[in-house]
């Protein structure tokens, strides 16, 4: 059985330069602050997120959104967020997907 891999995207906003260097070492920066990897394994994705979350816990600035293909999640996309309100996908009557804030 092969490793589970998926397209992964990370978008940062107003974060320290260290994030950019770290992410560019593991993923392709296709536009400023937008990083992608076509076949990132679950283990590598989780390690990258762990580093980002640790830095964010200390620095507390900006925001980071991680999205990846995941057929088990609503809309087929897994999402993790730092620095923005928690959100979830919801399907509308017209078959559109909307992101909405979750009360915590």
Backbone atoms as SQL, in Angstrom:
CREATE TABLE atoms (id INTEGER PRIMARY KEY, chain TEXT, resi INTEGER, resn TEXT, atom TEXT, x REAL, y REAL, z REAL);
INSERT INTO atoms VALUES
  (1, 'A', 1, 'UNK', 'N', 0.839, -1.182, 0.000),
  (2, 'A', 1, 'UNK', 'CA', 0.000, 0.000, 0.000),
  (3, 'A', 1, 'UNK', 'C', 0.883, 1.245, 0.000),
  (4, 'A', 2, 'UNK', 'N', 0.630, 2.184, -0.898),
  (5, 'A', 2, 'UNK', 'CA', 1.427, 3.399, -1.019),
  (6, 'A', 2, 'UNK', 'C', 1.058, 4.436, 0.020),
  (7, 'A', 3, 'UNK', 'N', 1.920, 5.437, 0.123),
  (8, 'A', 3, 'UNK', 'CA', 1.652, 6.533, 1.057),
  (9, 'A', 3, 'UNK', 'C', 0.500, 7.370, 0.543),
  (10, 'A', 4, 'UNK', 'N', -0.279, 7.900, 1.470),
  (11, 'A', 4, 'UNK', 'CA', -1.350, 8.830, 1.087),
  (12, 'A', 4, 'UNK', 'C', -0.733, 10.196, 0.837),
  (13, 'A', 5, 'UNK', 'N', -0.984, 10.725, -0.359),
  (14, 'A', 5, 'UNK', 'CA', -0.485, 12.048, -0.707),
  (15, 'A', 5, 'UNK', 'C', -1.623, 12.847, -1.313),
  (16, 'A', 6, 'UNK', 'N', -1.511, 14.165, -1.243),
  (17, 'A', 6, 'UNK', 'CA', -2.555, 14.999, -1.832),
  (18, 'A', 6, 'UNK', 'C', -1.996, 16.365, -2.183),
  (19, 'A', 7, 'UNK', 'N', -2.715, 17.051, -3.068),
  (20, 'A', 7, 'UNK', 'CA', -2.391, 18.431, -3.374),
  (21, 'A', 7, 'UNK', 'C', -2.588, 19.250, -2.103),
  (22, 'A', 8, 'UNK', 'N', -1.606, 20.053, -1.773),
  (23, 'A', 8, 'UNK', 'CA', -1.639, 20.858, -0.552),
  (24, 'A', 8, 'UNK', 'C', -1.322, 22.308, -0.893),
  (25, 'A', 9, 'UNK', 'N', -2.071, 23.233, -0.282),
  (26, 'A', 9, 'UNK', 'CA', -1.869, 24.668, -0.494),
  (27, 'A', 9, 'UNK', 'C', -1.789, 25.350, 0.874),
  (28, 'A', 10, 'UNK', 'N', -0.824, 26.243, 1.022),
  (29, 'A', 10, 'UNK', 'CA', -0.722, 27.069, 2.227),
  (30, 'A', 10, 'UNK', 'C', -0.665, 28.525, 1.783),
  (31, 'A', 11, 'UNK', 'N', -1.490, 29.362, 2.414),
  (32, 'A', 11, 'UNK', 'CA', -1.500, 30.801, 2.141),
  (33, 'A', 11, 'UNK', 'C', -1.219, 31.513, 3.459),
  (34, 'A', 12, 'UNK', 'N', -0.262, 32.441, 3.420),
  (35, 'A', 12, 'UNK', 'CA', 0.054, 33.214, 4.619),
  (36, 'A', 12, 'UNK', 'C', -0.278, 34.686, 4.373),
  (37, 'A', 13, 'UNK', 'N', -0.499, 35.406, 5.466),
  (38, 'A', 13, 'UNK', 'CA', -0.760, 36.847, 5.373),
  (39, 'A', 13, 'UNK', 'C', -0.152, 37.529, 6.594),
  (40, 'A', 14, 'UNK', 'N', 0.669, 38.536, 6.342),
  (41, 'A', 14, 'UNK', 'CA', 1.269, 39.358, 7.404),
  (42, 'A', 14, 'UNK', 'C', 2.004, 38.524, 8.451),
  (43, 'A', 15, 'UNK', 'N', 2.837, 37.575, 7.994),
  (44, 'A', 15, 'UNK', 'CA', 3.617, 36.757, 8.920),
  (45, 'A', 15, 'UNK', 'C', 5.095, 37.132, 8.837),
  (46, 'A', 16, 'UNK', 'N', 5.863, 36.686, 9.803),
  (47, 'A', 16, 'UNK', 'CA', 7.298, 36.944, 9.853),
  (48, 'A', 16, 'UNK', 'C', 8.002, 36.299, 8.657),
  (49, 'A', 17, 'UNK', 'N', 9.142, 36.846, 8.226),
  (50, 'A', 17, 'UNK', 'CA', 9.885, 36.293, 7.086),
  (51, 'A', 17, 'UNK', 'C', 10.294, 34.828, 7.261),
  (52, 'A', 18, 'UNK', 'N', 10.467, 34.365, 8.488),
  (53, 'A', 18, 'UNK', 'CA', 10.887, 32.980, 8.703),
  (54, 'A', 18, 'UNK', 'C', 9.892, 31.990, 8.090),
  (55, 'A', 19, 'UNK', 'N', 8.599, 32.335, 8.108),
  (56, 'A', 19, 'UNK', 'CA', 7.599, 31.444, 7.521),
  (57, 'A', 19, 'UNK', 'C', 7.862, 31.261, 6.030),
  (58, 'A', 20, 'UNK', 'N', 8.149, 32.351, 5.357),
  (59, 'A', 20, 'UNK', 'CA', 8.373, 32.303, 3.906),
  (60, 'A', 20, 'UNK', 'C', 9.564, 31.415, 3.556),
  (61, 'A', 21, 'UNK', 'N', 10.662, 31.577, 4.271),
  (62, 'A', 21, 'UNK', 'CA', 11.843, 30.756, 4.018),
  (63, 'A', 21, 'UNK', 'C', 11.590, 29.289, 4.281),
  (64, 'A', 22, 'UNK', 'N', 10.922, 29.003, 5.398),
  (65, 'A', 22, 'UNK', 'CA', 10.635, 27.616, 5.760),
  (66, 'A', 22, 'UNK', 'C', 9.709, 26.966, 4.730),
  (67, 'A', 23, 'UNK', 'N', 8.620, 27.639, 4.389),
  (68, 'A', 23, 'UNK', 'CA', 7.668, 27.063, 3.438),
  (69, 'A', 23, 'UNK', 'C', 8.285, 26.904, 2.052),
  (70, 'A', 24, 'UNK', 'N', 9.102, 27.874, 1.627),
  (71, 'A', 24, 'UNK', 'CA', 9.737, 27.783, 0.309),
  (72, 'A', 24, 'UNK', 'C', 10.742, 26.633, 0.245),
  (73, 'A', 25, 'UNK', 'N', 11.226, 26.167, 1.391),
  (74, 'A', 25, 'UNK', 'CA', 12.161, 25.037, 1.396),
  (75, 'A', 25, 'UNK', 'C', 11.446, 23.701, 1.202),
  (76, 'A', 26, 'UNK', 'N', 10.129, 23.678, 1.427),
  (77, 'A', 26, 'UNK', 'CA', 9.379, 22.427, 1.320),
  (78, 'A', 26, 'UNK', 'C', 8.330, 22.433, 0.215),
  (79, 'A', 27, 'UNK', 'N', 7.942, 23.619, -0.249),
  (80, 'A', 27, 'UNK', 'CA', 6.855, 23.746, -1.215),
  (81, 'A', 27, 'UNK', 'C', 7.236, 24.783, -2.271),
  (82, 'A', 28, 'UNK', 'N', 6.487, 24.822, -3.359),
  (83, 'A', 28, 'UNK', 'CA', 6.721, 25.794, -4.414),
  (84, 'A', 28, 'UNK', 'C', 5.913, 27.058, -4.127),
  (85, 'A', 29, 'UNK', 'N', 6.585, 28.219, -4.113),
  (86, 'A', 29, 'UNK', 'CA', 5.885, 29.494, -3.917),
  (87, 'A', 29, 'UNK', 'C', 5.441, 29.990, -5.294),
  (88, 'A', 30, 'UNK', 'N', 4.156, 29.807, -5.605),
  (89, 'A', 30, 'UNK', 'CA', 3.638, 30.138, -6.939),
  (90, 'A', 30, 'UNK', 'C', 3.241, 31.602, -7.075),
  (91, 'A', 31, 'UNK', 'N', 3.043, 32.265, -5.987),
  (92, 'A', 31, 'UNK', 'CA', 2.762, 33.696, -5.919),
  (93, 'A', 31, 'UNK', 'C', 3.191, 34.119, -4.522),
  (94, 'A', 32, 'UNK', 'N', 3.426, 35.411, -4.301),
  (95, 'A', 32, 'UNK', 'CA', 3.826, 35.818, -2.957),
  (96, 'A', 32, 'UNK', 'C', 2.851, 35.297, -1.898),
  (97, 'A', 33, 'UNK', 'N', 3.384, 34.565, -0.953),
  (98, 'A', 33, 'UNK', 'CA', 2.666, 34.000, 0.205),
  (99, 'A', 33, 'UNK', 'C', 1.725, 32.848, -0.144),
  (100, 'A', 34, 'UNK', 'N', 1.809, 32.288, -1.339),
  (101, 'A', 34, 'UNK', 'CA', 0.982, 31.139, -1.736),
  (102, 'A', 34, 'UNK', 'C', 1.916, 29.982, -2.089),
  (103, 'A', 35, 'UNK', 'N', 1.809, 28.892, -1.332),
  (104, 'A', 35, 'UNK', 'CA', 2.711, 27.752, -1.474),
  (105, 'A', 35, 'UNK', 'C', 1.894, 26.509, -1.835),
  (106, 'A', 36, 'UNK', 'N', 2.410, 25.704, -2.776),
  (107, 'A', 36, 'UNK', 'CA', 1.711, 24.476, -3.150),
  (108, 'A', 36, 'UNK', 'C', 2.689, 23.316, -3.234),
  (109, 'A', 37, 'UNK', 'N', 2.151, 22.135, -3.086),
  (110, 'A', 37, 'UNK', 'CA', 2.900, 20.904, -3.331),
  (111, 'A', 37, 'UNK', 'C', 1.907, 19.906, -3.910),
  (112, 'A', 38, 'UNK', 'N', 2.213, 19.316, -5.060),
  (113, 'A', 38, 'UNK', 'CA', 1.233, 18.450, -5.718),
  (114, 'A', 38, 'UNK', 'C', 1.023, 17.098, -5.039),
  (115, 'A', 39, 'UNK', 'N', 2.013, 16.613, -4.295),
  (116, 'A', 39, 'UNK', 'CA', 1.913, 15.275, -3.714),
  (117, 'A', 39, 'UNK', 'C', 2.534, 15.242, -2.322),
  (118, 'A', 40, 'UNK', 'N', 2.033, 16.014, -1.415),
  (119, 'A', 40, 'UNK', 'CA', 2.591, 16.086, -0.062),
  (120, 'A', 40, 'UNK', 'C', 1.993, 14.972, 0.796),
  (121, 'A', 41, 'UNK', 'N', 2.844, 14.220, 1.466),
  (122, 'A', 41, 'UNK', 'CA', 2.341, 13.132, 2.318),
  (123, 'A', 41, 'UNK', 'C', 1.703, 13.703, 3.584),
  (124, 'A', 42, 'UNK', 'N', 0.861, 12.915, 4.205),
  (125, 'A', 42, 'UNK', 'CA', 0.185, 13.321, 5.442),
  (126, 'A', 42, 'UNK', 'C', 1.214, 13.631, 6.525),
  (127, 'A', 43, 'UNK', 'N', 2.226, 12.784, 6.643),
  (128, 'A', 43, 'UNK', 'CA', 3.246, 12.990, 7.668),
  (129, 'A', 43, 'UNK', 'C', 4.001, 14.297, 7.496),
  (130, 'A', 44, 'UNK', 'N', 4.413, 14.592, 6.267),
  (131, 'A', 44, 'UNK', 'CA', 5.135, 15.844, 6.003),
  (132, 'A', 44, 'UNK', 'C', 4.212, 17.035, 6.229),
  (133, 'A', 45, 'UNK', 'N', 2.963, 16.936, 5.748),
  (134, 'A', 45, 'UNK', 'CA', 2.002, 18.031, 5.966),
  (135, 'A', 45, 'UNK', 'C', 1.822, 18.296, 7.459),
  (136, 'A', 46, 'UNK', 'N', 1.689, 17.248, 8.247),
  (137, 'A', 46, 'UNK', 'CA', 1.513, 17.421, 9.693),
  (138, 'A', 46, 'UNK', 'C', 2.750, 18.016, 10.356),
  (139, 'A', 47, 'UNK', 'N', 3.947, 17.632, 9.900),
  (140, 'A', 47, 'UNK', 'CA', 5.171, 18.208, 10.469),
  (141, 'A', 47, 'UNK', 'C', 5.294, 19.690, 10.117),
  (142, 'A', 48, 'UNK', 'N', 4.982, 20.034, 8.867),
  (143, 'A', 48, 'UNK', 'CA', 5.012, 21.449, 8.471),
  (144, 'A', 48, 'UNK', 'C', 4.035, 22.238, 9.326),
  (145, 'A', 49, 'UNK', 'N', 2.811, 21.723, 9.490),
  (146, 'A', 49, 'UNK', 'CA', 1.806, 22.429, 10.287),
  (147, 'A', 49, 'UNK', 'C', 2.251, 22.574, 11.739),
  (148, 'A', 50, 'UNK', 'N', 2.904, 21.564, 12.272),
  (149, 'A', 50, 'UNK', 'CA', 3.385, 21.621, 13.653),
  (150, 'A', 50, 'UNK', 'C', 4.389, 22.762, 13.841),
  (151, 'A', 51, 'UNK', 'N', 5.313, 22.911, 12.893),
  (152, 'A', 51, 'UNK', 'CA', 6.284, 24.010, 12.963),
  (153, 'A', 51, 'UNK', 'C', 5.560, 25.352, 12.879),
  (154, 'A', 52, 'UNK', 'N', 4.650, 25.488, 11.922),
  (155, 'A', 52, 'UNK', 'CA', 3.913, 26.748, 11.766),
  (156, 'A', 52, 'UNK', 'C', 3.106, 27.077, 13.020),
  (157, 'A', 53, 'UNK', 'N', 2.442, 26.079, 13.586),
  (158, 'A', 53, 'UNK', 'CA', 1.622, 26.298, 14.784),
  (159, 'A', 53, 'UNK', 'C', 2.486, 26.692, 15.985),
  (160, 'A', 54, 'UNK', 'N', 3.661, 26.061, 16.119),
  (161, 'A', 54, 'UNK', 'CA', 4.567, 26.425, 17.219),
  (162, 'A', 54, 'UNK', 'C', 5.034, 27.862, 17.083),
  (163, 'A', 55, 'UNK', 'N', 5.442, 28.255, 15.873),
  (164, 'A', 55, 'UNK', 'CA', 5.870, 29.633, 15.660),
  (165, 'A', 55, 'UNK', 'C', 4.720, 30.591, 15.911),
  (166, 'A', 56, 'UNK', 'N', 3.544, 30.253, 15.423),
  (167, 'A', 56, 'UNK', 'CA', 2.399, 31.142, 15.587),
  (168, 'A', 56, 'UNK', 'C', 2.053, 31.318, 17.071),
  (169, 'A', 57, 'UNK', 'N', 2.167, 30.254, 17.849),
  (170, 'A', 57, 'UNK', 'CA', 1.865, 30.343, 19.283),
  (171, 'A', 57, 'UNK', 'C', 2.775, 31.353, 19.977),
  (172, 'A', 58, 'UNK', 'N', 4.001, 31.500, 19.476),
  (173, 'A', 58, 'UNK', 'CA', 4.957, 32.450, 20.054),
  (174, 'A', 58, 'UNK', 'C', 4.792, 33.846, 19.476),
  (175, 'A', 59, 'UNK', 'N', 4.668, 33.941, 18.152),
  (176, 'A', 59, 'UNK', 'CA', 4.678, 35.244, 17.481),
  (177, 'A', 59, 'UNK', 'C', 3.307, 35.925, 17.426),
  (178, 'A', 60, 'UNK', 'N', 2.237, 35.144, 17.294),
  (179, 'A', 60, 'UNK', 'CA', 0.860, 35.655, 17.304),
  (180, 'A', 60, 'UNK', 'C', 0.608, 36.798, 16.329),
  (181, 'A', 61, 'UNK', 'N', 1.126, 36.692, 15.102),
  (182, 'A', 61, 'UNK', 'CA', 0.856, 37.734, 14.120),
  (183, 'A', 61, 'UNK', 'C', 0.462, 37.107, 12.796),
  (184, 'A', 62, 'UNK', 'N', -0.353, 37.816, 12.030),
  (185, 'A', 62, 'UNK', 'CA', -0.757, 37.354, 10.710),
  (186, 'A', 62, 'UNK', 'C', -1.736, 36.196, 10.754),
  (187, 'A', 63, 'UNK', 'N', -1.817, 35.512, 9.603),
  (188, 'A', 63, 'UNK', 'CA', -2.709, 34.353, 9.518),
  (189, 'A', 63, 'UNK', 'C', -2.145, 33.353, 8.519),
  (190, 'A', 64, 'UNK', 'N', -2.534, 32.093, 8.707),
  (191, 'A', 64, 'UNK', 'CA', -2.080, 30.998, 7.858),
  (192, 'A', 64, 'UNK', 'C', -3.263, 30.081, 7.600),
  (193, 'A', 65, 'UNK', 'N', -3.448, 29.722, 6.335),
  (194, 'A', 65, 'UNK', 'CA', -4.501, 28.776, 5.957),
  (195, 'A', 65, 'UNK', 'C', -3.844, 27.623, 5.219),
  (196, 'A', 66, 'UNK', 'N', -4.127, 26.410, 5.673),
  (197, 'A', 66, 'UNK', 'CA', -3.655, 25.181, 5.035),
  (198, 'A', 66, 'UNK', 'C', -4.870, 24.467, 4.469),
  (199, 'A', 67, 'UNK', 'N', -4.821, 24.094, 3.192),
  (200, 'A', 67, 'UNK', 'CA', -5.921, 23.353, 2.566),
  (201, 'A', 67, 'UNK', 'C', -5.327, 22.197, 1.758),
  (202, 'A', 68, 'UNK', 'N', -6.006, 21.051, 1.797),
  (203, 'A', 68, 'UNK', 'CA', -5.535, 19.896, 1.046),
  (204, 'A', 68, 'UNK', 'C', -6.725, 19.059, 0.595),
  (205, 'A', 69, 'UNK', 'N', -6.492, 18.284, -0.422),
  (206, 'A', 69, 'UNK', 'CA', -7.528, 17.394, -0.942),
  (207, 'A', 69, 'UNK', 'C', -7.776, 16.277, 0.067),
  (208, 'A', 70, 'UNK', 'N', -9.036, 16.134, 0.498),
  (209, 'A', 70, 'UNK', 'CA', -9.389, 15.104, 1.473),
  (210, 'A', 70, 'UNK', 'C', -10.835, 14.682, 1.258),
  (211, 'A', 71, 'UNK', 'N', -11.051, 13.555, 0.584),
  (212, 'A', 71, 'UNK', 'CA', -12.413, 13.131, 0.265),
  (213, 'A', 71, 'UNK', 'C', -13.272, 12.818, 1.491),
  (214, 'A', 72, 'UNK', 'N', -12.666, 12.705, 2.673),
  (215, 'A', 72, 'UNK', 'CA', -13.454, 12.419, 3.882),
  (216, 'A', 72, 'UNK', 'C', -14.037, 13.680, 4.513),
  (217, 'A', 73, 'UNK', 'N', -13.604, 14.862, 4.051),
  (218, 'A', 73, 'UNK', 'CA', -14.069, 16.124, 4.624),
  (219, 'A', 73, 'UNK', 'C', -15.174, 16.742, 3.774),
  (220, 'A', 74, 'UNK', 'N', -15.946, 17.623, 4.380),
  (221, 'A', 74, 'UNK', 'CA', -16.996, 18.338, 3.670),
  (222, 'A', 74, 'UNK', 'C', -16.410, 19.059, 2.465),
  (223, 'A', 75, 'UNK', 'N', -16.979, 18.856, 1.299),
  (224, 'A', 75, 'UNK', 'CA', -16.493, 19.491, 0.078),
  (225, 'A', 75, 'UNK', 'C', -15.233, 18.868, -0.474),
  (226, 'A', 76, 'UNK', 'N', -14.725, 17.811, 0.173),
  (227, 'A', 76, 'UNK', 'CA', -13.524, 17.147, -0.305),
  (228, 'A', 76, 'UNK', 'C', -12.238, 17.888, 0.001),
  (229, 'A', 77, 'UNK', 'N', -12.296, 18.864, 0.934),
  (230, 'A', 77, 'UNK', 'CA', -11.132, 19.676, 1.266),
  (231, 'A', 77, 'UNK', 'C', -10.947, 19.727, 2.777),
  (232, 'A', 78, 'UNK', 'N', -9.736, 19.402, 3.230),
  (233, 'A', 78, 'UNK', 'CA', -9.377, 19.580, 4.630),
  (234, 'A', 78, 'UNK', 'C', -8.828, 20.975, 4.809),
  (235, 'A', 79, 'UNK', 'N', -9.145, 21.627, 5.920),
  (236, 'A', 79, 'UNK', 'CA', -8.701, 23.006, 6.160),
  (237, 'A', 79, 'UNK', 'C', -8.230, 23.145, 7.606),
  (238, 'A', 80, 'UNK', 'N', -7.097, 23.805, 7.772),
  (239, 'A', 80, 'UNK', 'CA', -6.600, 24.214, 9.096),
  (240, 'A', 80, 'UNK', 'C', -6.286, 25.700, 9.014),
  (241, 'A', 81, 'UNK', 'N', -6.533, 26.419, 10.096),
  (242, 'A', 81, 'UNK', 'CA', -6.371, 27.872, 10.091),
  (243, 'A', 81, 'UNK', 'C', -5.702, 28.335, 11.380),
  (244, 'A', 82, 'UNK', 'N', -4.789, 29.273, 11.234),
  (245, 'A', 82, 'UNK', 'CA', -4.210, 29.983, 12.378),
  (246, 'A', 82, 'UNK', 'C', -4.432, 31.471, 12.158),
  (247, 'A', 83, 'UNK', 'N', -4.932, 32.168, 13.160),
  (248, 'A', 83, 'UNK', 'CA', -5.044, 33.616, 13.085),
  (249, 'A', 83, 'UNK', 'C', -6.311, 34.163, 12.469),
  (250, 'A', 84, 'UNK', 'N', -7.204, 33.328, 12.055),
  (251, 'A', 84, 'UNK', 'CA', -8.503, 33.756, 11.530),
  (252, 'A', 84, 'UNK', 'C', -9.584, 33.021, 12.301),
  (253, 'A', 85, 'UNK', 'N', -10.813, 33.524, 12.279),
  (254, 'A', 85, 'UNK', 'CA', -11.890, 32.787, 12.941),
  (255, 'A', 85, 'UNK', 'C', -12.031, 31.396, 12.326),
  (256, 'A', 86, 'UNK', 'N', -12.357, 30.401, 13.163),
  (257, 'A', 86, 'UNK', 'CA', -12.579, 29.052, 12.653),
  (258, 'A', 86, 'UNK', 'C', -13.731, 29.066, 11.659),
  (259, 'A', 87, 'UNK', 'N', -13.567, 28.313, 10.571),
  (260, 'A', 87, 'UNK', 'CA', -14.593, 28.265, 9.541),
  (261, 'A', 87, 'UNK', 'C', -14.906, 26.820, 9.170),
  (262, 'A', 88, 'UNK', 'N', -16.036, 26.644, 8.498),
  (263, 'A', 88, 'UNK', 'CA', -16.438, 25.325, 8.010),
  (264, 'A', 88, 'UNK', 'C', -17.128, 25.496, 6.670),
  (265, 'A', 89, 'UNK', 'N', -17.095, 24.447, 5.868),
  (266, 'A', 89, 'UNK', 'CA', -17.773, 24.476, 4.571),
  (267, 'A', 89, 'UNK', 'C', -19.218, 24.051, 4.744),
  (268, 'A', 90, 'UNK', 'N', -20.099, 24.668, 3.968),
  (269, 'A', 90, 'UNK', 'CA', -21.527, 24.333, 4.001),
  (270, 'A', 90, 'UNK', 'C', -22.049, 24.380, 2.570),
  (271, 'A', 91, 'UNK', 'N', -22.800, 23.352, 2.184),
  (272, 'A', 91, 'UNK', 'CA', -23.362, 23.305, 0.841),
  (273, 'A', 91, 'UNK', 'C', -24.718, 24.020, 0.844),
  (274, 'A', 92, 'UNK', 'N', -24.952, 24.860, -0.171),
  (275, 'A', 92, 'UNK', 'CA', -26.212, 25.593, -0.270),
  (276, 'A', 92, 'UNK', 'C', -27.206, 24.822, -1.135),
  (277, 'A', 93, 'UNK', 'N', -28.428, 25.316, -1.200),
  (278, 'A', 93, 'UNK', 'CA', -29.459, 24.693, -2.042),
  (279, 'A', 93, 'UNK', 'C', -29.039, 24.636, -3.507),
  (280, 'A', 94, 'UNK', 'N', -28.261, 25.608, -3.944),
  (281, 'A', 94, 'UNK', 'CA', -27.851, 25.692, -5.348),
  (282, 'A', 94, 'UNK', 'C', -26.568, 24.916, -5.633),
  (283, 'A', 95, 'UNK', 'N', -26.160, 24.064, -4.701),
  (284, 'A', 95, 'UNK', 'CA', -24.963, 23.225, -4.823),
  (285, 'A', 95, 'UNK', 'C', -23.666, 24.024, -4.785),
  (286, 'A', 96, 'UNK', 'N', -23.674, 25.238, -4.217),
  (287, 'A', 96, 'UNK', 'CA', -22.473, 26.003, -4.004),
  (288, 'A', 96, 'UNK', 'C', -21.924, 25.678, -2.627),
  (289, 'A', 97, 'UNK', 'N', -20.628, 25.782, -2.480),
  (290, 'A', 97, 'UNK', 'CA', -20.001, 25.603, -1.178),
  (291, 'A', 97, 'UNK', 'C', -19.668, 26.975, -0.608),
  (292, 'A', 98, 'UNK', 'N', -20.044, 27.228, 0.628),
  (293, 'A', 98, 'UNK', 'CA', -19.753, 28.489, 1.309),
  (294, 'A', 98, 'UNK', 'C', -18.930, 28.214, 2.551),
  (295, 'A', 99, 'UNK', 'N', -18.043, 29.129, 2.868),
  (296, 'A', 99, 'UNK', 'CA', -17.310, 29.046, 4.121),
  (297, 'A', 99, 'UNK', 'C', -18.009, 29.976, 5.108),
  (298, 'A', 100, 'UNK', 'N', -18.213, 29.502, 6.327),
  (299, 'A', 100, 'UNK', 'CA', -18.848, 30.347, 7.339),
  (300, 'A', 100, 'UNK', 'C', -18.125, 30.177, 8.667),
  (301, 'A', 101, 'UNK', 'N', -18.186, 31.217, 9.489),
  (302, 'A', 101, 'UNK', 'CA', -17.524, 31.197, 10.793),
  (303, 'A', 101, 'UNK', 'C', -18.217, 30.236, 11.735),
  (304, 'A', 102, 'UNK', 'N', -17.428, 29.590, 12.589),
  (305, 'A', 102, 'UNK', 'CA', -17.960, 28.694, 13.610),
  (306, 'A', 102, 'UNK', 'C', -17.844, 29.388, 14.959),
  (307, 'A', 103, 'UNK', 'N', -18.911, 29.443, 15.698),
  (308, 'A', 103, 'UNK', 'CA', -18.864, 30.026, 17.038),
  (309, 'A', 103, 'UNK', 'C', -18.072, 29.087, 17.950),
  (310, 'A', 104, 'UNK', 'N', -17.186, 29.658, 18.754),
  (311, 'A', 104, 'UNK', 'CA', -16.383, 28.835, 19.678),
  (312, 'A', 104, 'UNK', 'C', -16.761, 29.100, 21.099);
